[in-house]
């Protein structure tokens, strides 16, 4: 297995496919998944001649199940360690959901020359939880409910999420893929319950406003209007307003997991952005 070891001894698993001198794309997965969630993108961009890289966040997938570090600062530091180990230059970073927050947090802090462009898809920035400063956010009760469901029966919870809102399979007329549901469950159960529990706070309460303002590189913001996990109105349009060089592309009626349900739409749009 390909791993790097961070300063605190955590082993981060990663995949690294394609020519080492090709343009690198780094993929950042959502909660509570792993690098395996990017199969449809990694195969597509590999075939287009890119070098494709994806890691398992600490506590997720095949990376170390740590007792600490389940916060955006540490997640971004782990990405920086990976970029240093692979000596990535002018890399494109693509993040989905929680991974979109990780991308924003990392890119805002990245060493000069490390990042060329970024894409965030169904991403959690600017901030998910409702507050006086973010009146359109989701009440804390929503995230407390996720924590309660995970604690009560994680295995069943990780069936209910992909069967229902994540892929929009709870919508009338939805084309349900049992394979996607089973793969979501498989990836989730590979990870650590403590990491998944603590990551709920990280993705819901981290305020990425200042990160978004700092980013200089071009950022493509993709979001489905029927996202039942990260509501459209409180995320993508607000993020793009804070970015210096942001572009918003909305997908009418598509769900949170649209990278998996509609890769034939999303992949070419990302490719056009990368080549632009």
C-alpha positions as CSV (number, residue, x, y, z in Angstrom):
1,X,0.0,0.0,0.0
2,X,1.1,3.6,-0.6
3,X,1.2,5.6,2.6
4,X,2.8,8.7,4.0
5,X,3.4,9.2,7.7
6,X,2.5,12.6,9.2
7,X,4.4,14.3,12.1
8,X,2.1,12.7,14.7
9,X,2.7,9.2,13.3
10,X,-0.6,8.9,11.4
11,X,-0.4,6.8,8.3
12,X,-2.4,8.3,5.4
13,X,-3.2,5.9,2.6
14,X,-3.3,7.2,-0.9
15,X,-3.7,6.1,-4.5
16,X,-1.4,7.6,-7.2
17,X,-2.1,6.6,-10.8
18,X,-0.7,7.8,-14.1
19,X,2.5,9.4,-15.3
20,X,4.5,11.2,-12.6
21,X,5.2,14.1,-14.9
22,X,1.6,14.6,-15.9
23,X,-0.7,17.3,-14.5
24,X,-1.8,16.1,-11.0
25,X,-5.4,16.1,-9.8
26,X,-5.9,15.4,-6.1
27,X,-9.3,14.2,-5.0
28,X,-10.7,14.8,-1.4
29,X,-13.6,12.5,-0.4
30,X,-16.7,13.3,1.6
31,X,-17.9,12.1,5.0
32,X,-17.7,9.2,6.0
33,X,-16.2,7.7,2.8
34,X,-12.8,7.0,1.3
35,X,-10.6,7.5,-1.8
36,X,-12.7,4.7,-3.4
37,X,-15.6,7.2,-3.8
38,X,-13.7,8.7,-6.7
39,X,-13.5,5.7,-9.0
40,X,-15.6,7.3,-11.7
41,X,-13.5,10.5,-11.7
42,X,-10.0,8.8,-11.4
43,X,-10.6,6.4,-14.3
44,X,-12.0,9.2,-16.4
45,X,-9.1,11.7,-15.8
46,X,-6.5,8.9,-16.0
47,X,-7.7,8.2,-19.5
48,X,-7.4,11.9,-20.3
49,X,-3.7,11.7,-19.4
50,X,-3.7,13.2,-16.0
51,X,-2.0,11.9,-12.8
52,X,-4.7,11.2,-10.4
53,X,-4.3,11.0,-6.6
54,X,-6.8,10.4,-3.8
55,X,-6.2,9.8,-0.1
56,X,-8.2,8.4,2.8
57,X,-8.7,11.1,5.4
58,X,-7.3,10.1,8.9
59,X,-9.8,7.8,10.6
60,X,-11.4,6.9,7.3
61,X,-10.8,4.1,4.9
62,X,-7.3,2.5,5.2
63,X,-5.7,5.4,7.1
64,X,-4.8,5.2,10.8
65,X,-7.8,5.2,13.1
66,X,-6.5,8.0,15.3
67,X,-7.9,9.2,18.6
68,X,-7.2,12.9,17.7
69,X,-7.0,15.2,14.8
70,X,-10.5,15.0,13.5
71,X,-10.7,18.7,12.6
72,X,-10.2,20.8,9.6
73,X,-6.8,22.2,10.7
74,X,-5.4,18.7,11.0
75,X,-7.1,17.5,7.8
76,X,-5.5,20.3,5.9
77,X,-2.1,19.7,7.5
78,X,-2.4,16.0,6.4
79,X,-3.0,17.1,2.8
80,X,0.0,19.5,3.0
81,X,2.1,16.5,4.2
82,X,0.9,14.5,1.2
83,X,1.6,17.3,-1.2
84,X,5.1,17.7,0.2
85,X,5.9,14.0,0.1
86,X,4.8,13.8,-3.5
87,X,6.3,17.2,-4.3
88,X,3.1,18.2,-6.1
89,X,3.4,21.4,-8.2
90,X,0.5,23.4,-9.7
91,X,-1.9,20.6,-8.6
92,X,-5.6,20.7,-9.2
93,X,-7.6,19.8,-6.1
94,X,-11.2,18.5,-6.2
95,X,-13.3,18.1,-3.1
96,X,-16.8,16.7,-2.5
97,X,-18.9,17.7,0.5
98,X,-16.6,17.6,3.6
99,X,-13.8,17.2,1.1
100,X,-14.7,20.5,-0.4
101,X,-14.2,22.1,3.0
102,X,-10.9,20.3,3.3
103,X,-9.9,21.7,-0.2
104,X,-10.8,25.2,0.8
105,X,-9.0,25.0,4.1
106,X,-5.9,23.5,2.5
107,X,-5.7,25.8,-0.6
108,X,-6.0,28.9,1.6
109,X,-2.8,27.7,3.5
110,X,-0.9,25.9,0.7
111,X,2.7,26.7,-0.1
112,X,3.3,28.9,-3.1
113,X,3.3,26.9,-6.3
114,X,1.5,23.8,-4.9
115,X,-2.0,24.6,-6.2
116,X,-3.1,25.6,-9.7
117,X,-6.9,25.3,-9.6
118,X,-9.6,23.9,-7.4
119,X,-13.1,22.4,-7.7
120,X,-15.6,22.0,-4.9
121,X,-18.7,19.9,-5.4
122,X,-21.7,19.9,-3.1
123,X,-19.3,21.4,-0.6
124,X,-19.9,22.5,3.0
125,X,-18.5,26.0,2.8
126,X,-19.0,28.7,3.8
127,X,-20.6,27.2,7.0
128,X,-23.4,24.8,7.5
129,X,-24.7,25.3,11.0
130,X,-27.3,28.0,11.7
131,X,-26.3,31.0,13.8
132,X,-27.0,34.7,14.1
133,X,-24.3,35.2,11.5
134,X,-25.6,32.4,9.3
135,X,-29.4,32.5,9.7
136,X,-29.9,30.4,6.6
137,X,-28.0,27.5,8.0
138,X,-29.2,24.2,9.4
139,X,-30.1,24.0,13.1
140,X,-27.6,22.3,15.4
141,X,-30.4,19.8,16.1
142,X,-29.9,18.4,12.6
143,X,-26.2,17.5,13.4
144,X,-27.1,16.3,16.9
145,X,-29.5,13.9,15.1
146,X,-26.7,12.6,12.9
147,X,-24.5,12.0,16.0
148,X,-27.4,10.2,17.7
149,X,-28.1,8.0,14.7
150,X,-24.4,7.1,14.3
151,X,-24.1,6.3,18.0
152,X,-27.3,4.2,18.2
153,X,-26.6,2.0,15.1
154,X,-23.9,3.1,12.7
155,X,-24.3,0.1,10.4
156,X,-28.0,0.9,9.9
157,X,-27.4,4.6,9.6
158,X,-24.9,4.0,6.9
159,X,-27.6,2.1,4.9
160,X,-30.2,4.8,5.5
161,X,-28.2,7.7,4.3
162,X,-27.3,6.4,0.8
163,X,-30.6,4.7,0.3
164,X,-32.3,8.0,1.0
165,X,-31.1,11.6,0.7
166,X,-27.4,11.3,-0.3
167,X,-28.1,10.1,-3.9
168,X,-31.7,11.4,-4.1
169,X,-32.9,7.8,-4.2
170,X,-35.8,8.9,-2.0
171,X,-37.2,11.0,-4.8
172,X,-40.1,9.8,-7.0
173,X,-38.9,8.2,-10.2
174,X,-35.3,8.0,-9.0
175,X,-33.1,5.3,-10.7
176,X,-31.8,3.5,-7.6
177,X,-28.4,1.8,-7.7
178,X,-28.0,-0.9,-5.1
179,X,-24.3,-1.0,-6.0
180,X,-23.8,2.7,-5.0
181,X,-25.7,2.1,-1.7
182,X,-23.6,-1.0,-0.9
183,X,-20.4,0.7,-1.8
184,X,-21.3,3.7,0.4
185,X,-21.9,1.4,3.3
186,X,-18.7,-0.5,2.7
187,X,-16.6,2.6,2.6
188,X,-18.2,4.0,5.7
189,X,-17.8,0.9,7.8
190,X,-14.1,0.7,6.9
191,X,-13.6,3.9,8.9
192,X,-13.6,4.6,12.6
193,X,-16.8,5.5,14.5
194,X,-15.0,8.1,16.6
195,X,-13.6,9.8,13.5
196,X,-17.0,9.9,11.9
197,X,-18.6,11.2,15.0
198,X,-16.1,14.0,15.5
199,X,-16.0,14.9,11.8
200,X,-19.7,15.9,12.0
201,X,-18.6,18.9,14.1
202,X,-15.7,19.6,11.7
203,X,-17.9,19.7,8.6
204,X,-20.9,21.5,10.2
205,X,-19.4,24.1,12.4
206,X,-16.1,25.1,10.7
207,X,-16.5,28.6,9.2
208,X,-14.6,28.8,5.9
209,X,-15.4,32.4,5.2
210,X,-11.9,33.7,5.7
211,X,-10.4,30.8,3.8
212,X,-12.6,31.5,0.7
213,X,-11.5,35.2,0.8
214,X,-7.8,34.2,0.8
215,X,-7.9,31.9,-2.2
216,X,-6.3,33.4,-5.3
217,X,-6.4,30.5,-7.7
218,X,-9.5,29.8,-10.0
219,X,-12.2,27.8,-8.2
220,X,-15.1,26.0,-9.9
221,X,-18.1,25.6,-7.5
222,X,-20.5,22.8,-8.6
223,X,-23.8,22.1,-6.8
224,X,-27.0,20.3,-7.4
225,X,-30.2,22.2,-6.6
226,X,-31.8,19.1,-5.1
227,X,-28.9,18.6,-2.6
228,X,-30.6,17.2,0.5
229,X,-27.4,17.0,2.5
230,X,-25.8,20.4,1.9
231,X,-28.6,22.8,0.9
232,X,-27.9,24.7,-2.2
233,X,-29.0,28.2,-1.1
234,X,-26.7,28.3,2.0
235,X,-23.6,27.0,0.3
236,X,-22.6,27.4,-3.3
237,X,-24.0,30.9,-4.2
238,X,-22.5,32.2,-0.9
239,X,-19.1,30.6,-1.5
240,X,-18.7,32.0,-5.0
241,X,-19.4,35.5,-3.8
242,X,-16.5,35.2,-1.3
243,X,-14.0,33.8,-3.8
244,X,-11.7,36.2,-5.8
245,X,-11.8,34.0,-8.9
246,X,-14.8,31.7,-8.4
247,X,-17.3,30.3,-11.0
248,X,-20.6,28.8,-10.1
249,X,-22.3,26.0,-12.1
250,X,-25.6,24.7,-10.8
251,X,-27.3,21.4,-11.8
252,X,-31.1,21.5,-11.7
253,X,-32.6,18.7,-9.8
254,X,-29.3,16.8,-9.1
255,X,-28.5,15.3,-5.7
256,X,-25.6,15.6,-3.3
257,X,-24.0,12.4,-4.7
258,X,-24.2,13.6,-8.3
259,X,-20.5,12.8,-8.9
260,X,-21.5,9.1,-8.7
261,X,-25.0,9.3,-10.1
262,X,-24.2,11.6,-13.0
263,X,-20.4,11.4,-13.8
264,X,-21.1,11.7,-17.5
265,X,-22.3,15.3,-16.8
266,X,-19.8,16.4,-14.1
267,X,-16.6,14.9,-15.5
268,X,-16.6,16.8,-18.8
269,X,-17.5,20.1,-17.0
270,X,-14.5,19.6,-14.7
271,X,-12.3,18.7,-17.7
272,X,-13.3,21.9,-19.5
273,X,-12.4,23.9,-16.4
274,X,-9.0,22.2,-16.1
275,X,-8.2,22.8,-19.8
276,X,-9.5,26.4,-19.8
